[in-house]
């Protein structure tokens, strides 16, 4: 009987009419009595996405075992709805109330739901329960699910900790951790995990390669990327796995190896939007390849693939960076022709504002901005930058104030824009106010760039006491732009003592920075220290000869 009924259910797995097999079984009156049959039917409906019917069958079961509960919990956990993901935990609580102990499959499903919901607290509770019942000892899939949950919740520290305490590592658990590090921008840690995986005698899978290539991209590790490429060739994945090929294209493009990126692209027999986007983005990020970006955009269309938001954003960036406003307008027209696209995606609207702003068309930038149904911090920042670059002091200050009034909180990039704008316009008081408000009002820790901007402002104004106080606040002194800005200010005010400090740090970070020798020489000459000035000139000549 069990074998007889189970087979038809598999056949109907892709059938539109889900009621026929169920109706036939109900006529037999055996669903409620036969646990195997009931569990099979619950699983059948969950795999078809018919969760209401799965629940209806489940409620009819007279006998429910851990398999029954796992089938229903799996259905809820695999659904993309937050409501259904939460329902998985409701089932879990009911299961415990009925006195049934969960197994590894139960916990895997619950961890998956936690990851989808990004519910860190529930995830930690499930982790504690896993430790309590000691179910992880012999299950590599549960260990991998635990690491993956922490990664998806953005807790890379606990992901690493969970990985370190696994009794047995698998390629799946290592890949989950590598993916987490790569997504968080911790490329070095991702590479270390990759090496540990290999030392453990494990073979990377396609997803492992995709994630480690992303890590190489973030580090600009072209050499390491090439080494991994050779491993991928040896594994026979080149040209066969579109995700791996996309990772290769993206890695080479971001490392500036466009020729290699194109080669990897051409090796892929099947091309989708994601693969094209990786190539187009690679071209768009480099000014000398903008024409290729536009050509690839047109080729993509000719191959019958429709551009998406990411495609348009890359092309608009290319147009903005090179001042190709006419091409940008053409792309704008194409976007408008796609019903509802601009209204639905704030990223696209921001890219349009940025493109027009960089092309010097403030009127068009403002027009697009005014039409945006939703304005986020990125779109506000793009418009503020547009006005600040043209020296519109009053306008960019008012725009910042309007943004705050509209309930949009500035971020790190917004303050970069505001401080640089104030620096170019000499608005020291405003810059001080913005800098202080970062931590006081918005809980933003100032970056090296923020500190450097303030040091440049104070230096040009001759406030060297404030420069020294700002230097003491720096998280590190290894930031070349800060010292070059200070060196320029010291030249203006003929400050020998602070000029020496700035010069020493500059050449320590970049011994071939010729301008540093020129500036320091000028400072010495202005102070009638001709011997020192001549020494700087001799060093400059020597450095240029080496270069």
N, C-alpha and C positions, 0 to 999 in steps of 0.2 A: 504493500500500500504506500509506504513512504517513498520508495523509488518511483512508483507510478505517478504520484502527484507532484513530486519535486521537479521532474523533467519538464512538464508543461509550463510551470511557473517561469523557468528559465527562458523558454521559448517566447513567452509573452512579455519578457523584460523590456523589449523595445516596441511593444504593440500599443497603439493609441487607446484601445478599448481595454481598460484595466478591470472592468467589472465582470467580464465573461469567466475567467478562471475562478475568481472568487465566488461567483454565483454558483458555479458547478460544485465547488467544494462545500459551500453552505448547504446545498441540497442534501449532501451526504451526512450532514450533521456531525462532522468529526473534528472541526476546527477547535472547538472548545475542549475536546477530550484528548487530542493528540498533540503533545508539546512540540514534537518535531515539525508537524505540519503547520501548527500555529506560528512557530518561530520562522519557518521558511516564508510564510505569507507576509509576516511583519517585515522581514528583510526585503522581500520582493517589492513591497510598496515603498519602503524608504529609499531603495535604489532608484525607483521610478520618480521620486520626489513627491509622492502622494502621502504626505505625513498624516493628514486627517484620517485617511483610510487605514494607515498603519496603526494609528492610535485606536481606531474603532476595533480592529482585529485584536489588538493587544488587550483591550478591556474585556473582550469576550473570553480570553483564555482562563480556564479554571486552574491550570497549573502554570506558574511562571518561574522559570529558572534564570540563572545569570545570563544565559544565551538570549532569552526573551528580552530582558532589560537592555542588554548590550545592543541588540538589533535596533531598539527604539532610540536609545541614547546616541548611537552612531548616526541615525537618520537626522536627529536634531543637530548634532555637532557638525555634520557635513553641509548643512544648510547655511547659506550666507546671511540669513536674517538674524538680527540680534535677538529678536523675540524667541526664535527657535533655538538659538544657541543657549539662551538662558533657560529654556525649557529642559535642556539636557541636565542641568543641575537639579531641577525640580524632580525629574525622574530618578536621579541619583539618590536624593533624599528619601523618596518613596521606597526605593529599592532597599535602603538601609533599614527603614521602618519595618519592612517585611522580613527582616532578619537575614537577607541574602548578602554574603560578603562579595565585594567587587573583586575583579581579577585585573590582570594587566591590560586587557582590551578595554575594560571600563575606564581605567585611568588614562589610557591613551586618548580615548574619545573626549574625556573631560578636559584634558590638557589642550587638545586641539581647539575646543570651544573657548577656553581661557585666552588662547593666542588670538583667535579671531576677534574676541571682545576686547582684547588688550586689558583684561581684568587681572592685574598683577596680584591683588589681594587674594582672590579666589585661587589663583595659580599656586600661591605660596601655601594655602591651606591644603590643596590637593597634594602638593609635594610633601607636606608634613604627614599626611595620611599614608602616602606611599612608603615613607620611611617607617612609619609605625607598623604597618602590616608586612614589611620586608618582602615586597613583591618584585622589587627591581633587580634582585640579585642575578637572575638568570634570563632577563629579558632585554635584549639590545634595543628593541623597538621602543620600549617604554623609556629607556634612558635617552634615546634620541628625541622622543616627544617632549621630555622634560626640558632638555636644552633648547629645543625649538620654541617652546612656550615662553621661556624667559627672553629669548631673542625677540620674538614678536611683541613682547611687552616692553621692549626697550631696555631691559635690565641685563646688560652684557656682563656685569660683574658676577651676578648669580648664575648666569648661563655658564661662565667659565668655572665657577665653583662646582656647579652640578656636574659638569663634564669631568672635572678632576676627581670627583668621588664615584664615578661610574666603575663598577667592578670589571666591566668589559667594554672597550670602545669599539665602535663600528664606523664604517665609512659614512653612515647616515648621521651619527652623532657629531663626528668631526665636521661634516659638511654644514650642519646646522650652526655650529660655532663659527666656522669660517665665514659663513653668510652673514652672521650677526656682526662680526668684526668689520667685514667689508662694507656693510650698510651704514655702520657708525663712523666710517672713515678711518678706522684703525687698521691700516693696510699692513703695517709691520707685524702686528699680532696675528693677523690672518695668515701671513706667510709662515710664521712660526708654527701655527697649528697645522698648516699644510705639510711642513717638514716632519712634524710629529706623526702625522697620519702615515706618511711614507716610511718613516723609521719603524712603525708598527707593522709593516708588511701589508698594509691595506692599499687597494687600488682605488684611485679617485673615480667617481662617476661623472656623468655629464654636468650635473648640477654643481659638483665640486669645482670643476673647471670653470664654469660660468662665474662662480663667486670669487675664485682666486684671480681670475683675469680682471675682475672689477677692482680687487685690491691692488693689482699691478697698475691699473689705470690711475687710481688715486695717488699712488706714489710716484707715477711717471717712470716706473721700472720697466723700461723697454727691453733691457737685457734679460731680466727674469721672465718677462712676458714671452720672449722668443724661446727661452728654455722650455716653458710650459707648452708653447705651441708645438715644439718637437715631440713632447710627451703626448699631446693630443693626436698628432699625426700617427704616432706609434700605436695609439689606442684605436685607430681607425675611425675617428669621429669627424674628421675634417670633411666637409661637404655633405655629411649625412645628418648631422644634428644642427638644425638652424639656430638653436639657442647658443650653442658653443661657437658657431661661426659669427653670430652677432656679437658675442663677448670678445672674440678676436678682433673684429672690425673696430669695436668701441675702444678696446685697449690700445691698439696701434694708433688710432686716430687721436686719442687723448695724450698719447706719448709723442705726438708729432710725426709719427712714421706713416704718412698718408699713403705712400706707395705700397707698403705692407698691408695697410687697411684695405686698399683696393684689391690687392691680390687675394686676401681672405674673402672678400665680398664676391669676387668672380668665381671662387671655388665652390660656392653654394649653389646647388642646382635649383632649389626652391627658394624664392625670395618673398618675404612678406613685408608689411609696413614697418615692423620693428627693425628689420635688417637694413632697409633703406634709410630709416631715421638715423641709425648709428652712423652710416656713411655720410649722410647729409650734415649731421651735427659736427662730424669730424672736419669736413670741408669748411663749414660755417665758422668754426672756432679759429680758423687761420685766414687772415686777410688775403693772402696770395692765392687762396683756393676758393674764393667766393664764387667765381664764375663756374667752377666745377660743382659747387653746391646747388646753384640754380639749374645747371644742366641736369644734374641727378634728379632734382625735383621734377623736371619736365619728363625725364626718362621713366620715372616712377609712374607718372600719369599715363604715359604711352603703354606701359605694361599692364594697364588696367587696374592699378592699385590706387585707392583714394587716399590722399593725405589726411592725417589726423592732426590733433592739436599740437603734438610734439613736432611734427613736420613743419607746420606753419610757424611755430615759435622759432625754430632753427633758421628758417629762411628769412624771417623778419629780423632776426639778430644779424644775419649776414648783410642784409640791406642797410640796417642802421649803422653797423660798424664801418661800412664803405661809402655811406652817403648816397646809396642808390635809391632815391626816393621814388622814381618812376616805377621801378620793379616792385618796390614796397607797396605802392598804390595798386598795382596789378594783383598782388597777393591779397591785399585788403578787399578788393572787389570779389575775388574767389571766395573769401571767408564769408562775406555778406550773402553770397549766393547759396550758401549751405544754411538752410533754415534753422534758426535757433542756436547755432554754434557759438556765436559771439556772446549771446545773452547768457548761455549756460556756463561758459568757462572764463573765469576771471583772469586766469593765466594768459590767455590769448589776448584779452583786452589790454592787459598790462604790456605785453610784447608790442602791440600796436602803438601804444602811447610812447613806449621807449624808442621804437623805430622812428616815429615822426620827430620826436625830441632830438635824437642824435643827428637827424637829417636837417635840423634847424627850422623845422616847420612847427612852431609853437601853436599856431592857430589850429592845425589839424590834430596835434597832440591833445590840446584842450578840448576840441570837439569830440574826439573819441572818448576821452575821460568823462566828459559830461553825459555821454550816452550809456556808460556802463551801468547796468542794473545793480551790480555789487562792486564796491571799491574796497580792496584790501590794502594792507600796508605796502605791498609791492607796487600797486598802481599809483598810490599817493606818492611814494618815494620816486618813482619814475618821472612824475610830473614836477615834483620839487626839484629834482636834478636838472630837468630841462630849463627851468627858469633860473636856477643858480648858475648854470654854465654860461648863460648870457648876461650875468651880472645884474639880474633883476632882484635886487636885495629885498625891497619891500614886499614883493610878490611871494618869493619863496618862504619868507618868514610868516606871512599871512596864511599861506597854504598849510604850513606846519601847524599853525594854530587851528585852522579849520579841520584838519585831520583829527586833532585831539577832541575838538567839539563834537565831531561825528562819531566819537567812540572808538576810533581806530588807534591802537597803541603803537608807537614807533618801535622799531627793532634795531638791531646792531647796524644794519645797512643804512637805515634812515639817519641815524646819528652820524655815521660816516659822511653821508652826503651833507648834513647840516654843518658839521664842523669844518669840512673842506670848503663849503660855500662861504662860511664865516671867515675862514683863513684867507681865501682869495679876495674877499671884500674888506678885510681888515676889521671885522666886527668882533672885537675881543670880548666885550662885555656879554654879547649874545652867546658867543662860544662858551664862555665860562658858565653861563646859566644852563646851557644845554648839557655840558659835560657833567655838572653837578647833579642835574636831574636824572641822569641815566640810572645811577644806583639808588638815589633818594626816592624817586617817583616810580621808576619802572623796573627796579631790581635787575638791571642790566650791568654786568661787570665790564668796564671799559677794556677794549682790546689794545694791543700794541699800536695799532693804527690810530686809535682815538688819542692815546697818550702822545704819540708822535706829532699829531696835528696840533695839539695844545702846546707842545714844546716849540714847534715852529712859530706859532702865533706869539707866544711869550718872547721868544728870541728876537723876532723881527720888531717887536715893540720895545725891546731893551729891558724887559723884566727878567733879568737873569737869576734873581733870587727865587722867583716862581719856577723857572726852568729847573733849578736844582731840586726844589721840592717835588716837582713832577717826576724827575728822574728817579728819586727815591721811592716813588710809588710804583714804578715799572715792575712787572712780574719777571722780566729778564732784560738784560742790557744788550742782548744779541739781536738788534734790529737796526739794520743799516739805514733805512729812510730817516729814522729819528736823528742819527748822528750827522747825516749829510745836511739835514734841515738846520740843525744847530750850528754846524760849521759855517753855513751860509750866513746865518744871523751874526755869528762872531766876526765874520769878515766885514759885515755892514757896520758893526759897532766897535771894531778894532779891539776885540776882547781876546787877548793873548792867552791868558790862563785857561779859560773855558774852551778856547779854540784848540789848544793842545790836547785837552781831554777828548774833544770831539774827533780830532784828527787821529789820535791813537786808536780809538775804538773803530773808526772807519776803516783804517788800513788793516786792523786786525781781522775784520770781517771780509774785507776785499782789498788785498794789497795792490791790485791793479787799477783801483779807482783813481784815475788820473786827476780828476777835478779836485780831489782832496788835497793833492800836493800843490795845485795852483792856488786854492783858497788859503792854505796855510802859509804859502809863500807870500801872498798878498797881505795877510795879517802881520807877518814879521816885517815886511817892507814898510807898512803903515806905521809900525811901532819903532822904526829906525833900527831894526835888528837885521842889518844887511847880510851878515855872515850866515845867519839862520835861513834867511830868504834864499840866498845862493845855494845853500845845502838842499833846500826843498826843490829848487829848479834842477839841480843835478840829479836828484832822485826821480823827478818827473821824466827827465830825458832817458834815464836808465830803464824805468818801467815801460815807457813807450817803445824802447828798443826791444825789450823782452816780448812785448805784445805783437 
